[in-house]
């Protein structure tokens, strides 16, 4: 638990006092107290101020900020400032800036413009982290370290090319193994020397985003760039740990951000933190899934909500205001799914540049008489009342959905069979069906211990990594229920097709053979026709996107296609394997089918909804030391009545005892403690 020093849900956000004068600082401190702000993230983009040249370091302003905030009752999440290198560095050392996918050398500007394999960047970033850690190691206001900020973006410079070759040597050892893994006899690509390998960008193998001539090369470059950025992070992490081994270190992730393998990164973060920025029309279940994914990065450990906006973003196409109550509702949604902090970007609005219209606790008007400030202050008071009640409480899901960034990369790079295939969307369809039924879900990585789950779902498991098939076989043989879908078991971790028929290594477990894969246009559909009524499923349902043409090799056929030349072929099968069952869904079904299908599986395993609640009511649960905390989140604009049945509970926000039928206000929250 990271909250020992300040034993409550931390409340605060990004603060940039360097952009303001002393009179404003005094006003900030007054308003922070009114809002209940007790944590400020500082020093995120202050590198140029702290280090005006190669040899000069000036920490005087940061010293004063640290002392002033602590004296006023505000603790610090201290960033290392390395998310944006200084202009003098780019001018004197051109290696520090990136080369983009078109082969263009970047100039100074923006942020996240530092090459992770630049000797200059790595040297000075590590130096800065070490100097900060040595200086502030004993400061009483320091709660947590925040390395850089929102890592992301790839580089294709000469330093990256050299580092890529070193990475490849470590991964493959010999040129023969590399050539085999990349299938380089295709198009005469055989390599005889490591120096012949170049980064796959628009000057070589790739074009138009994820389109590539060689999936193996492009897949490895994504792995390499994720590892390179992680190595840059680790340089700072290790410097910090020399001086403050007991203070947690994190960096803010971005949920479903595509470029980094967050499961690999999670090993080197003491606590996961992430930035949540849904749009007005983002499905509620999509945000919930992302929270659960962030919680799943470290096997269910609570995470930090590092950033959200109090009101609106500045960078989306349509920057809608959060409607009254929504900021509070979405904050509690984060807590419901495992957050032990509620923090914003930003505490005071900037007056210039691209974030001047990004929401803040303190608006440009500069006083507390705004709707946004009132809502923030009310939430701050509630979090003070909650104190440490929810800290370190965990979810106890019996259903897991597997998510794998490398599989996501491979699906995106796969050169077909459909441009409409989106790994994240297919994963979300399964999550959404369970969400609508108020069934708890863990988002888990492929290396997670699966024995704690009754049901494991792996949508579009295109890439089957080494030992994964055996792991799933053992899980099912021991009594587990496994579900996978069309376009699964196709390739190994090098994106080479597993010969012998789809779904490759999963074929014995699933008891099927997929002979062909039909790609449907977006206005085309087929049907899933149930052979007989099965629990919630009966009749026929629509499906589309891809249709695997499968044959049973021992699996029982539960449903068949309803049209086209493969009418009557299996579309839903189940295969008994040891004490368990393995299901195959050969197409992308409509929501009604998934809801009925997953309801049947949960019923077979005795997995019950947390509550039978009306539409728009999200329920989730955290448990700590035998005490259960049930969250009721009303995403409707109007009040909704919910029946708790015989549950005897205490509402943590009102301290009243409640049972039976209760009302959850429109866009409101009830947190119910049950012992």
KOLTI-288701 format. One line per field, with one value per residue (C-alpha): residue number from 1; residue in one letter; z, y negated, x. Coordinates in steps of 0.05 Angstrom, whole numbers, m for minus. Example, Ala and Ser with C-alpha at 12.3 -4.5 7.8 and 13.67 -1.06 7.14 Angstrom:
REM residues 2
i: 1, 2;
aa: A, S;
pz: 156, 143;
py: 90, 21;
px: 246, 273;
***
This chain:
REM residues 675
i: 1, 2, 3, 4, 5, 6, 7, 8, 9, 10, 11, 12, 13, 14, 15, 16, 17, 18, 19, 20, 21, 22, 23, 24, 25, 26, 27, 28, 29, 30, 31, 32, 33, 34, 35, 36, 37, 38, 39, 40, 41, 42, 43, 44, 45, 46, 47, 48, 49, 50, 51, 52, 53, 54, 55, 56, 57, 58, 59, 60, 61, 62, 63, 64, 65, 66, 67, 68, 69, 70, 71, 72, 73, 74, 75, 76, 77, 78, 79, 80, 81, 82, 83, 84, 85, 86, 87, 88, 89, 90, 91, 92, 93, 94, 95, 96, 97, 98, 99, 100, 101, 102, 103, 104, 105, 106, 107, 108, 109, 110, 111, 112, 113, 114, 115, 116, 117, 118, 119, 120, 121, 122, 123, 124, 125, 126, 127, 128, 129, 130, 131, 132, 133, 134, 135, 136, 137, 138, 139, 140, 141, 142, 143, 144, 145, 146, 147, 148, 149, 150, 151, 152, 153, 154, 155, 156, 157, 158, 159, 160, 161, 162, 163, 164, 165, 166, 167, 168, 169, 170, 171, 172, 173, 174, 175, 176, 177, 178, 179, 180, 181, 182, 183, 184, 185, 186, 187, 188, 189, 190, 191, 192, 193, 194, 195, 196, 197, 198, 199, 200, 201, 202, 203, 204, 205, 206, 207, 208, 209, 210, 211, 212, 213, 214, 215, 216, 217, 218, 219, 220, 221, 222, 223, 224, 225, 226, 227, 228, 229, 230, 231, 232, 233, 234, 235, 236, 237, 238, 239, 240, 241, 242, 243, 244, 245, 246, 247, 248, 249, 250, 251, 252, 253, 254, 255, 256, 257, 258, 259, 260, 261, 262, 263, 264, 265, 266, 267, 268, 269, 270, 271, 272, 273, 274, 275, 276, 277, 278, 279, 280, 281, 282, 283, 284, 285, 286, 287, 288, 289, 290, 291, 292, 293, 294, 295, 296, 297, 298, 299, 300, 301, 302, 303, 304, 305, 306, 307, 308, 309, 310, 311, 312, 313, 314, 315, 316, 317, 318, 319, 320, 321, 322, 323, 324, 325, 326, 327, 328, 329, 330, 331, 332, 333, 334, 335, 336, 337, 338, 339, 340, 341, 342, 343, 344, 345, 346, 347, 348, 349, 350, 351, 352, 353, 354, 355, 356, 357, 358, 359, 360, 361, 362, 363, 364, 365, 366, 367, 368, 369, 370, 371, 372, 373, 374, 375, 376, 377, 378, 379, 380, 381, 382, 383, 384, 385, 386, 387, 388, 389, 390, 391, 392, 393, 394, 395, 396, 397, 398, 399, 400, 401, 402, 403, 404, 405, 406, 407, 408, 409, 410, 411, 412, 413, 414, 415, 416, 417, 418, 419, 420, 421, 422, 423, 424, 425, 426, 427, 428, 429, 430, 431, 432, 433, 434, 435, 436, 437, 438, 439, 440, 441, 442, 443, 444, 445, 446, 447, 448, 449, 450, 451, 452, 453, 454, 455, 456, 457, 458, 459, 460, 461, 462, 463, 464, 465, 466, 467, 468, 469, 470, 471, 472, 473, 474, 475, 476, 477, 478, 479, 480, 481, 482, 483, 484, 485, 486, 487, 488, 489, 490, 491, 492, 493, 494, 495, 496, 497, 498, 499, 500, 501, 502, 503, 504, 505, 506, 507, 508, 509, 510, 511, 512, 513, 514, 515, 516, 517, 518, 519, 520, 521, 522, 523, 524, 525, 526, 527, 528, 529, 530, 531, 532, 533, 534, 535, 536, 537, 538, 539, 540, 541, 542, 543, 544, 545, 546, 547, 548, 549, 550, 551, 552, 553, 554, 555, 556, 557, 558, 559, 560, 561, 562, 563, 564, 565, 566, 567, 568, 569, 570, 571, 572, 573, 574, 575, 576, 577, 578, 579, 580, 581, 582, 583, 584, 585, 586, 587, 588, 589, 590, 591, 592, 593, 594, 595, 596, 597, 598, 599, 600, 601, 602, 603, 604, 605, 606, 607, 608, 609, 610, 611, 612, 613, 614, 615, 616, 617, 618, 619, 620, 621, 622, 623, 624, 625, 626, 627, 628, 629, 630, 631, 632, 633, 634, 635, 636, 637, 638, 639, 640, 641, 642, 643, 644, 645, 646, 647, 648, 649, 650, 651, 652, 653, 654, 655, 656, 657, 658, 659, 660, 661, 662, 663, 664, 665, 666, 667, 668, 669, 670, 671, 672, 673, 674, 675;
aa: X, X, X, X, X, X, X, X, X, X, X, X, X, X, X, X, X, X, X, X, X, X, X, X, X, X, X, X, X, X, X, X, X, X, X, X, X, X, X, X, X, X, X, X, X, X, X, X, X, X, X, X, X, X, X, X, X, X, X, X, X, X, X, X, X, X, X, X, X, X, X, X, X, X, X, X, X, X, X, X, X, X, X, X, X, X, X, X, X, X, X, X, X, X, X, X, X, X, X, X, X, X, X, X, X, X, X, X, X, X, X, X, X, X, X, X, X, X, X, X, X, X, X, X, X, X, X, X, X, X, X, X, X, X, X, X, X, X, X, X, X, X, X, X, X, X, X, X, X, X, X, X, X, X, X, X, X, X, X, X, X, X, X, X, X, X, X, X, X, X, X, X, X, X, X, X, X, X, X, X, X, X, X, X, X, X, X, X, X, X, X, X, X, X, X, X, X, X, X, X, X, X, X, X, X, X, X, X, X, X, X, X, X, X, X, X, X, X, X, X, X, X, X, X, X, X, X, X, X, X, X, X, X, X, X, X, X, X, X, X, X, X, X, X, X, X, X, X, X, X, X, X, X, X, X, X, X, X, X, X, X, X, X, X, X, X, X, X, X, X, X, X, X, X, X, X, X, X, X, X, X, X, X, X, X, X, X, X, X, X, X, X, X, X, X, X, X, X, X, X, X, X, X, X, X, X, X, X, X, X, X, X, X, X, X, X, X, X, X, X, X, X, X, X, X, X, X, X, X, X, X, X, X, X, X, X, X, X, X, X, X, X, X, X, X, X, X, X, X, X, X, X, X, X, X, X, X, X, X, X, X, X, X, X, X, X, X, X, X, X, X, X, X, X, X, X, X, X, X, X, X, X, X, X, X, X, X, X, X, X, X, X, X, X, X, X, X, X, X, X, X, X, X, X, X, X, X, X, X, X, X, X, X, X, X, X, X, X, X, X, X, X, X, X, X, X, X, X, X, X, X, X, X, X, X, X, X, X, X, X, X, X, X, X, X, X, X, X, X, X, X, X, X, X, X, X, X, X, X, X, X, X, X, X, X, X, X, X, X, X, X, X, X, X, X, X, X, X, X, X, X, X, X, X, X, X, X, X, X, X, X, X, X, X, X, X, X, X, X, X, X, X, X, X, X, X, X, X, X, X, X, X, X, X, X, X, X, X, X, X, X, X, X, X, X, X, X, X, X, X, X, X, X, X, X, X, X, X, X, X, X, X, X, X, X, X, X, X, X, X, X, X, X, X, X, X, X, X, X, X, X, X, X, X, X, X, X, X, X, X, X, X, X, X, X, X, X, X, X, X, X, X, X, X, X, X, X, X, X, X, X, X, X, X, X, X, X, X, X, X, X, X, X, X, X, X, X, X, X, X, X, X, X, X, X, X, X, X, X, X, X, X, X, X, X, X, X, X, X, X, X, X, X, X, X, X, X, X, X, X, X, X, X, X, X, X, X, X, X, X, X, X, X, X, X, X, X, X, X, X, X, X, X, X, X, X, X, X, X, X, X, X, X, X, X;
pz: 0, m21, 24, 91, 99, 82, 101, 57, m16, m42, m74, m118, m186, m231, m208, m244, m195, m240, m287, m232, m184, m107, m99, m140, m98, m36, m68, m92, m21, 4, m50, m42, 30, 8, m42, 4, m41, m4, m60, m116, m174, m189, m232, m291, m345, m307, m335, m371, m307, m263, m312, m355, m384, m380, m313, m276, m232, m195, m147, m107, m136, m127, m56, m40, m73, m35, 31, 17, m3, 57, 105, 76, 85, 14, 0, m64, m121, m147, m222, m250, m304, m360, m404, m444, m454, m454, m518, m504, m504, m572, m600, m575, m580, m641, m623, m569, m617, m654, m726, m746, m786, m851, m837, m818, m763, m710, m685, m614, m597, m566, m514, m516, m570, m537, m569, m516, m545, m547, m504, m487, m463, m423, m390, m369, m351, m304, m274, m261, m228, m183, m163, m146, m105, m67, m52, m30, 0, 70, 54, 96, 40, m11, m21, m88, m148, m218, m272, m337, m362, m409, m444, m518, m590, m632, m660, m723, m717, m727, m652, m651, m711, m676, m611, m650, m678, m608, m584, m641, m626, m554, m576, m632, m623, m696, m764, m782, m725, m743, m816, m796, m747, m799, m858, m898, m959, m977, m1026, m1023, m954, m928, m882, m877, m829, m771, m801, m860, m815, m815, m776, m810, m826, m888, m919, m915, m897, m870, m895, m875, m801, m787, m859, m868, m916, m860, m798, m760, m770, m752, m692, m664, m675, m632, m578, m584, m579, m519, m487, m505, m471, m412, m407, m406, m350, m312, m314, m274, m230, m209, m193, m150, m113, m93, m48, m32, m33, 7, m32, m88, m160, m218, m285, m314, m365, m415, m409, m476, m508, m565, m568, m502, m471, m403, m375, m385, m357, m295, m265, m257, m227, m152, m165, m230, m246, m307, m340, m354, m408, m436, m484, m472, m517, m492, m469, m393, m398, m440, m385, m333, m375, m379, m303, m295, m343, m304, m240, m275, m293, m223, m208, m176, m136, m127, m175, m177, m218, m236, m283, m304, m322, m274, m334, m405, m447, m495, m547, m569, m632, m589, m519, m483, m412, m359, m340, m267, m224, m277, m250, m182, m213, m257, m199, m158, m217, m214, m140, m150, m198, m154, m151, m84, m110, m146, m182, m237, m293, m274, m209, m241, m315, m355, m390, m454, m503, m521, m452, m433, m447, m411, m350, m280, m208, m209, m273, m308, m268, m208, m152, m119, m144, m203, m213, m225, m162, m120, m146, m133, m62, m47, m71, m30, 32, 18, 8, 75, 107, 74, 102, 98, 93, 21, 19, m9, m18, m76, m128, m124, m195, m219, m293, m330, m399, m427, m459, m493, m525, m569, m595, m607, m648, m688, m703, m726, m770, m798, m871, m868, m867, m853, m845, m796, m747, m683, m625, m571, m597, m597, m526, m505, m533, m485, m427, m442, m440, m370, m349, m368, m324, m265, m266, m237, m287, m283, m343, m341, m379, m411, m356, m300, m254, m284, m231, m189, m245, m262, m332, m377, m442, m496, m555, m621, m591, m659, m629, m585, m548, m525, m471, m473, m505, m452, m398, m423, m431, m359, m337, m373, m354, m281, m289, m319, m374, m432, m488, m550, m617, m692, m716, m658, m656, m723, m710, m660, m624, m687, m728, m766, m783, m743, m796, m792, m793, m754, m694, m690, m621, m594, m642, m594, m537, m578, m618, m684, m749, m783, m857, m884, m858, m894, m887, m890, m912, m858, m887, m892, m838, m825, m771, m710, m708, m643, m653, m590, m533, m485, m423, m445, m518, m569, m642, m683, m676, m723, m733, m779, m790, m797, m804, m791, m831, m780, m775, m710, m690, m627, m604, m596, m644, m607, m664, m740, m793, m822, m893, m950, m978, m908, m881, m832, m813, m739, m711, m636, m607, m540, m527, m461, m441, m376, m322, m361, m425, m483, m526, m595, m623, m698, m715, m683, m653, m635, m562, m546, m563, m521, m462, m465, m479, m421, m375, m388, m373, m308, m287, m299, m254, m201, m214, m196, m211, m155, m160, m207, m223, m274, m338, m327, m257, m253, m194, m171, m106, m67, m8, 50, 111, 102, 94, 28, m5, m58, m106, m141, m196, m231, m302, m316, m310, m267, m201, m202, m149, m133, m92, m44, m20, 50, 49, 112, 94, 116, 66, 75, 49, 93, 150, 148, 152, 87, 61, 15, m39, m42, m89, m126, m149, m222, m236, m162, m121, m63, m28, 16, 70, 87, 141;
py: 0, m67, m110, m95, m165, m198, m144, m164, m167, m220, m279, m329, m334, m366, m435, m483, m538, m558, m589, m635, m690, m690, m724, m668, m616, m644, m641, m570, m548, m580, m546, m478, m478, m495, m438, m386, m380, m343, m320, m359, m330, m379, m386, m348, m394, m435, m407, m471, m511, m463, m456, m517, m486, m424, m437, m484, m458, m506, m474, m536, m547, m473, m475, m532, m498, m433, m470, m516, m461, m417, m475, m487, m414, m390, m330, m320, m270, m291, m283, m279, m333, m290, m287, m347, m360, m432, m472, m479, m403, m395, m451, m424, m350, m334, m260, m276, m288, m233, m213, m199, m142, m182, m189, m263, m289, m327, m395, m421, m428, m394, m341, m266, m285, m251, m189, m134, m109, m177, m174, m248, m238, m176, m209, m273, m242, m193, m249, m292, m235, m220, m292, m300, m236, m255, m324, m307, m238, m262, m314, m301, m322, m271, m215, m183, m191, m204, m188, m229, m231, m191, m152, m139, m149, m111, m134, m110, m146, m115, m105, m66, m25, m6, 10, 51, 95, 106, 123, 173, 206, 216, 244, 290, 301, 319, 293, 361, 357, 286, 304, 362, 321, 267, 315, 274, 319, 284, 228, 242, 211, 258, 221, 241, 187, 151, 83, 99, 94, 26, 1, 16, m52, m86, m86, m10, 38, m1, m50, m79, m64, 11, 36, 74, 121, 162, 173, 206, 145, 95, 136, 139, 65, 51, 97, 63, m8, 10, 41, m20, m69, m21, m20, m96, m94, m42, m87, m139, m87, m57, m126, m142, m76, m88, m144, m129, m53, m57, m111, m83, m100, m103, m134, m151, m102, m116, m57, m23, m62, m18, m29, m1, 69, 46, 117, 117, 47, 64, 105, 41, m3, m1, m23, m29, m99, m121, m179, m172, m216, m187, m229, m245, m187, m136, m74, m69, 4, m16, m61, m7, 44, m2, m12, 64, 72, 22, 60, 125, 103, 121, 178, 137, 87, 20, m35, m110, m152, m202, m246, m262, m328, m363, m389, m382, m361, m407, m357, m317, m334, m356, m377, m369, m392, m339, m346, m363, m302, m266, m285, m257, m195, m180, m191, m140, m93, m94, m80, m25, 10, 5, m67, m90, m162, m213, m264, m315, m349, m405, m444, m513, m529, m553, m620, m602, m546, m484, m466, m534, m507, m441, m437, m453, m456, m531, m562, m624, m667, m651, m643, m587, m609, m562, m498, m459, m483, m470, m398, m387, m414, m370, m309, m329, m332, m263, m232, m261, m227, m161, m166, m99, m55, m32, m32, 32, 66, 116, 144, 218, 235, 307, 288, 265, 235, 242, 181, 182, 122, 166, 203, 135, 112, 177, 172, 100, 118, 182, 160, 182, 216, 153, 80, 76, 125, 88, 130, 80, 75, 151, 155, 100, 136, 194, 146, 105, 166, 184, 111, 107, 168, 139, 197, 179, 185, 184, 162, 208, 219, 286, 298, 291, 350, 373, 425, 372, 363, 406, 376, 350, 314, 299, 262, 263, 301, 296, 305, 365, 355, 410, 455, 417, 475, 523, 473, 468, 544, 553, 500, 533, 604, 582, 560, 490, 462, 430, 388, 365, 339, 334, 316, 352, 399, 375, 357, 364, 306, 291, 284, 348, 390, 454, 508, 566, 527, 471, 460, 488, 508, 497, 549, 609, 569, 540, 603, 565, 550, 482, 493, 423, 352, 309, 234, 199, 127, 82, 85, 162, 210, 283, 317, 359, 411, 449, 524, 525, 478, 472, 431, 359, 376, 396, 383, 343, 284, 239, 245, 214, 187, 254, 324, 384, 445, 499, 575, 612, 659, 683, 618, 614, 566, 518, 471, 468, 414, 393, 372, 370, 430, 450, 453, 510, 509, 501, 430, 446, 509, 537, 591, 629, 633, 667, 638, 574, 546, 505, 463, 434, 375, 375, 306, 238, 241, 188, 166, 206, 271, 255, 236, 301, 343, 314, 316, 391, 402, 362, 400, 466, 443, 413, 342, 294, 219, 173, 146, 151, 77, 35, 10, m44, m21, 3, 47, 69, 92, 84, 129, 117, 161, 194, 129, 120, 52, 52, m7, m28, m79, m109, m131, m153, m226, m208, m172, m96, m49, 13, 73, 96, 154, 176, 146, 105, 49, m18, m75, m101, m170, m182, m132, m109, m35, m14, 49, 69, 19, m43, m102, m119, m191, m210, m208, m191, m140, m94, m58, m3, 31, 103, 144;
px: 0, 30, m15, 19, 48, m19, m70, m129, m147, m99, m132, m97, m63, m11, 11, 58, 77, 135, 83, 56, 78, 81, 14, m19, 17, m15, m83, m70, m55, m120, m161, m126, m150, m221, m220, m188, m126, m71, m24, 8, 47, 103, 166, 138, 167, 218, 283, 302, 291, 331, 389, 403, 467, 510, 542, 494, 438, 392, 342, 327, 257, 240, 266, 220, 160, 171, 176, 118, 71, 88, 80, 10, m10, 2, 47, 86, 87, 155, 168, 238, 225, 255, 193, 219, 293, 319, 330, 405, 411, 379, 421, 488, 473, 430, 428, 378, 320, 282, 276, 204, 174, 183, 257, 255, 300, 261, 281, 271, 197, 137, 150, 167, 217, 277, 307, 309, 375, 408, 472, 461, 389, 405, 465, 431, 363, 396, 439, 377, 339, 398, 409, 335, 333, 396, 370, 299, 309, 293, 241, 179, 132, 156, 104, 120, 167, 139, 190, 184, 112, 68, 123, 109, 129, 180, 246, 282, 350, 419, 428, 363, 385, 450, 413, 362, 417, 445, 375, 367, 434, 412, 344, 366, 441, 456, 437, 409, 359, 341, 329, 286, 244, 232, 222, 272, 273, 209, 224, 299, 309, 362, 411, 485, 509, 476, 493, 447, 386, 351, 291, 224, 196, 168, 237, 241, 185, 125, 73, 6, 11, 9, 19, 84, 118, 149, 108, 166, 211, 157, 135, 205, 215, 154, 182, 249, 222, 178, 240, 283, 235, 231, 307, 308, 257, 298, 360, 321, 287, 354, 384, 324, 327, 399, 377, 304, 294, 230, 194, 151, 167, 118, 105, 37, 10, m45, m92, m100, m43, m18, 57, 83, 76, 50, 52, 127, 134, 93, 150, 190, 136, 124, 53, 14, m11, m51, m86, m160, m190, m255, m297, m370, m390, m339, m378, m378, m357, m296, m271, m286, m247, m187, m188, m190, m132, m90, m107, m89, m19, 5, m43, m98, m55, m91, m68, m62, m109, m55, m94, m165, m197, m244, m284, m259, m199, m163, m141, m202, m241, m300, m280, m346, m357, m367, m440, m456, m440, m400, m331, m350, m383, m322, m275, m312, m313, m237, m239, m290, m243, m181, m155, m127, m117, m161, m118, m127, m92, m90, m98, m94, m106, m46, m53, m17, 2, m37, m64, m94, m164, m154, m197, m172, m195, m179, m206, m180, m229, m184, m235, m275, m344, m349, m388, m324, m291, m353, m357, m283, m289, m349, m311, m250, m294, m322, m254, m233, m293, m276, m206, m170, m233, m220, m144, m113, m180, m180, m227, m245, m265, m274, m275, m213, m205, m135, m102, m34, 0, 45, m16, m48, 12, 11, m63, m55, 4, m27, m40, m112, m159, m200, m183, m242, m211, m194, m166, m187, m258, m266, m239, m286, m347, m336, m321, m383, m429, m404, m406, m479, m494, m455, m405, m337, m279, m203, m163, m102, m38, m19, 32, m19, m35, m101, m118, m155, m207, m267, m272, m217, m234, m182, m214, m175, m115, m81, m11, 2, 67, 114, 83, 16, m22, 4, m15, m86, m91, m70, m120, m178, m158, m161, m233, m230, m274, m236, m266, m230, m254, m243, m173, m140, m81, m55, 18, 74, 108, 150, 87, 102, 41, 35, 28, m20, m85, m117, m122, m52, m29, m99, m129, m127, m156, m213, m228, m238, m203, m213, m206, m217, m231, m283, m279, m346, m357, m385, m455, m453, m476, m487, m527, m512, m568, m574, m584, m627, m644, m587, m604, m607, m594, m646, m663, m613, m567, m528, m453, m402, m332, m297, m327, m282, m304, m293, m300, m311, m256, m291, m322, m397, m431, m478, m494, m486, m481, m548, m530, m479, m443, m422, m493, m497, m423, m406, m401, m403, m370, m351, m299, m293, m220, m202, m248, m262, m289, m262, m309, m296, m337, m322, m348, m360, m430, m481, m486, m548, m513, m453, m495, m534, m472, m432, m493, m497, m423, m428, m490, m454, m397, m442, m417, m472, m480, m462, m532, m591, m592, m629, m596, m544, m526, m454, m436, m368, m337, m273, m256, m208, m198, m265, m303, m339, m350, m404, m404, m469, m454, m513, m494, m565, m584, m645, m654, m657, m684, m643, m664, m609, m652, m634, m564, m552, m503, m477, m471, m400, m417, m478, m462, m535, m555, m590, m624, m680, m699, m656, m649, m585, m589, m579, m504, m497, m458, m472, m414, m442, m401, m421, m387;
***
